[in-house]
């Protein structure tokens, strides 16, 4: 495997790093780690270990810690280095930068300073979990980490219960059982879900089933590792008879029976034949 060490243009380079298997890193990410003038990382130990595995020396280049507890001065220093003409690579501890990651503030500061930003895409726990979950992926929402306390978590989940997209959560192994029980209470027991643990690692595990089944699986388990919890989208609401009749009365004022039935069926997500029969009955009563 040949690693390119050509000089990089000045700018900030976001690098996706493996979430488990070290060989999941891309060749482009290795090129950037080899060539950047400076390296910033959420965890400098992790990025140095990754570089050693792939035979990349840090040399005399600075390796700067940048994480959620870093002071604004660290972010300002990195942006200043770029503005002065240097290339800076930023690596998350694992996965894609800016997904539940402090790189967001660094990226925004770079944009405000007018310097170049480049993404070297690659591993992502979110996308890996969606891929193996068996849940719809045409629409999904990354909800992040749920609140730690039960009351705050249930209120937060209640605002997501009607979301029309597959939901993805990152959660601590210590709280995954409590999260699943709260999901049953707020989303209902029959929604399908998946718990993805230690993705791409030796003890990778994907548990699938209804929320009720998953809550039972994890209620008494002492689990370890990185966890992604996914829940299928909310079912489409089904209008009741009163709602359908009210909508038909309004539509029939200006439309024919056929057109009114088609309009209401489309608006409420109901079967056209059912709505047409109701519209005919209403028209006879007029």
N, C-alpha and C positions, 0 to 999 in steps of 0.2 A: 504494500500500500504506500503510494508516494504522497507525501504531504507537501503542499505548495507553501513556500515561504516568501512569496512576492510581497512587497510593501502594500499596505492597505491605504486607501484614501482616508483623510481625516473624517472621523465620524464615530457614532455610537453603534455598536454591533450587538444585537440581542441574540444570544445563542441558546437554543433548546438543548438540554442535556438529558441523558438517560434517566428514566424513572426506576430502573433496576438493572437490566442487562447493559453492561458497559459498551458492548458492540452496537447498541442501538444509536449511538451518536452518528451524525452524518459526516461525510468527508469534508463538506464545506465548513462545518463547525470546527473541525480539526484544523483546517487551513487558517481559519480566523484566529484560533487559539495560538497557532504557531507564529502568526504574522503581526498580531496586534502590538502596539507600542506599550499598552498597559492592559491589565486584566482586573475587572471588578467582579466580585462574586458575592452571592448571598451567604455562602459558606466557603471561605478560602481553603479549608482543609479538603473539602469535597472536590473543588476544581483542581487543586494540586494533585490529588490522588488520581483523578481522571486523566490528567495530562501525563502523569507517570506511566499509567497503564498503556497509553498510546504513544509513548516515547517522545513526548514534547517537553523540552526544557524551558523553564521560566527565564533562565539566564539572569541578567541584571534588570529585567523588566519589573516594575512594581505590580504587586498583587494586592488589591485594595478591598477590604471588607465593606460591603454595602448591603444592609439589611433593614428590617423594619425599625430597629432601634438606633440606626445611624443618625447622627446629627445633620442638620441641613448643610453644615460646612463640608461634609463629605461629598454630598451631591453637587455642591457648588464647585468643589475641586475637580470632580470628574468632567463637568461641563466646561470648565475653564481649560482643562487639558485638551479637550477636543477643539475648542475655539482657537487654541494656540497652534493647532495643526497636527495633533496626534490622533491615533486611532485607539479607541477603548472598547474592549469586548466585555460584555456583561453576561454572566451565567447564573441562572437560578440554581438552587441546591439540587433540584430535580425537576424536569419537565420544561414547559414553555414559559419564558419570562412573561410577566404581567398577568398570568392566570393565577389568582390568589398569591400574588408575589409583589414585593416592594419595588420592583422595576417600574411600576406605573409612574410613580413620582419622578423617577429619573428620566423616563421617556418624555414626560410632559415638560420637565425643565429643559431638556435638550431641544424640544420643539420651540419653546418660548425663546431660546437663545439663537434659533435659526440655524442649528447645526444639523448635519445629515444623520439619519437613522436608518439602519438596515436590519432586517430580521433574517436569521438563518433558521428556518423552521425545522421541526423534528419531533421528538417524543412529547406526548401529552397524556397525562393520566385521564383527563376528561374524555378525549377522543378514543383512547384505548378502551375505556369502560363502555362508552357508547357502542363501540364496534362489537363487543362480546356480550352485551346485555340482552340482545334479542328484542329490545324495545324500539319503537319508531324513531328514526333519526332525521326525518325530513324537517322537523321543527324541534329544537331543544333549547333549554335555558340553563345556563350555569348559575346556580343560586349561591354558590360559595359555602362558607362555613356557617351552620346554624348557631344561634345564640347558645351560651352555655347553660343558662338557668331554664328550668322547665316552663315557668310562666311566660318568659320572653320568647322561648322557642315555639310554644304553641300559638301565641299571637302572630309570630312571624310566619309560621307555616299556614295559618288560616288565610293569610293574604295571598298565598300561592296555590291554594287548593283548587281554584277554578282555572288555572293556567292551561291553555290549549297547546302545550308543548311538553315533551319529555323533560323532566326536571333532574338536574344533577347536583349532588351535594358532596362536599368534602367533609369528613367527620373523623374525630379522634376515636381510636378503638375502644377507649374507656367509656364513650358515650353513645356508641352506635346502637346498642340495645334500647336505650332510652329514646333515641331519635325514632327508631322504628315503631315503638309503642305510641309515641306522639303522632306519627304519621297515620297510624290506624285510627286514632281518635279524630284527627282533623280531615283526613282524606277518605276515610272509609276502609273497611277491611279487605275489599275485593279488588282494589287497584293492583295491577301487576308492578313488580319492582325487581331490582337486582342489587346485590351487595357485592362489589368487586374489591378484593383484598390482595395486596402485594402483587399488583400487576407487573408482568414481565420477570418476576423474581422466582426463586426456586419453589416457594410455597404458595404460588398464585392460586387463588380460589375465587370462583364466581358462583354465588348462590342466587337462584331465581325462584320466583313464586309470587303469591299474593302478599300484600303487606302483612296480613294476619299470619301467614305461614312464615315469613321472614322474621317477624317479631318473636314468634315462638322459637325459631332456630337460634336466635342470638340472645334470648332473654337471660340465659344462665351461662353463656359462653364467655370465657376469658380470652379475648382475641388480641392479636398484636398486628402491627404493620400499618401501612398506608391504606386508607379505605375511601372508596367512592360509592355513594348510594344513589341509585337512579329510580325514578318513579314515572310510570306512564302518564300521559296527558290526561286531563280531566275529560270525562265523556261529554259528548255534545248534549246540551240541554234538550229535553223533549217537552214541547209545549202541551199543556193540558187542553181539554175540550173547550173550556171557557175562553182561553186565550185565542184558540183557533177561530171560534165563532165571532169573537169581537173583531179580529183582523178581517174576517170575511165580510162582515157588515160594512166595514169601511171600504174595502176594495170593491164591493158590489155596487157602490154608489156611482162609480165611474167606469167600471169595467164589466165585460160580459162574464157569464158564469165560468167559462173556460179560462179566460185570462185572469180573473180574480183568483180562481183555484190555483193556477200556476204560480201567481205572484206570492200568495200566502204559503204555498208549499215550499217554495224556494226560501222565503224569509224565515220560516220557522223550522226548516229542516224536516218536513213531514212528507209522507208518501202522497204523490199527486192524486192517486185514485181515491184515497181516503178523504182528502180535502175537496175533491170534485164532487163526491157523493154528498158531502155535507153542504156544499154550495148549492147543489140541485135542490136539496130538501129545503134550504132556507129560501130559495127563489120561489118554490111552490107555495110557501106560507105567506108570501108578500101579496 
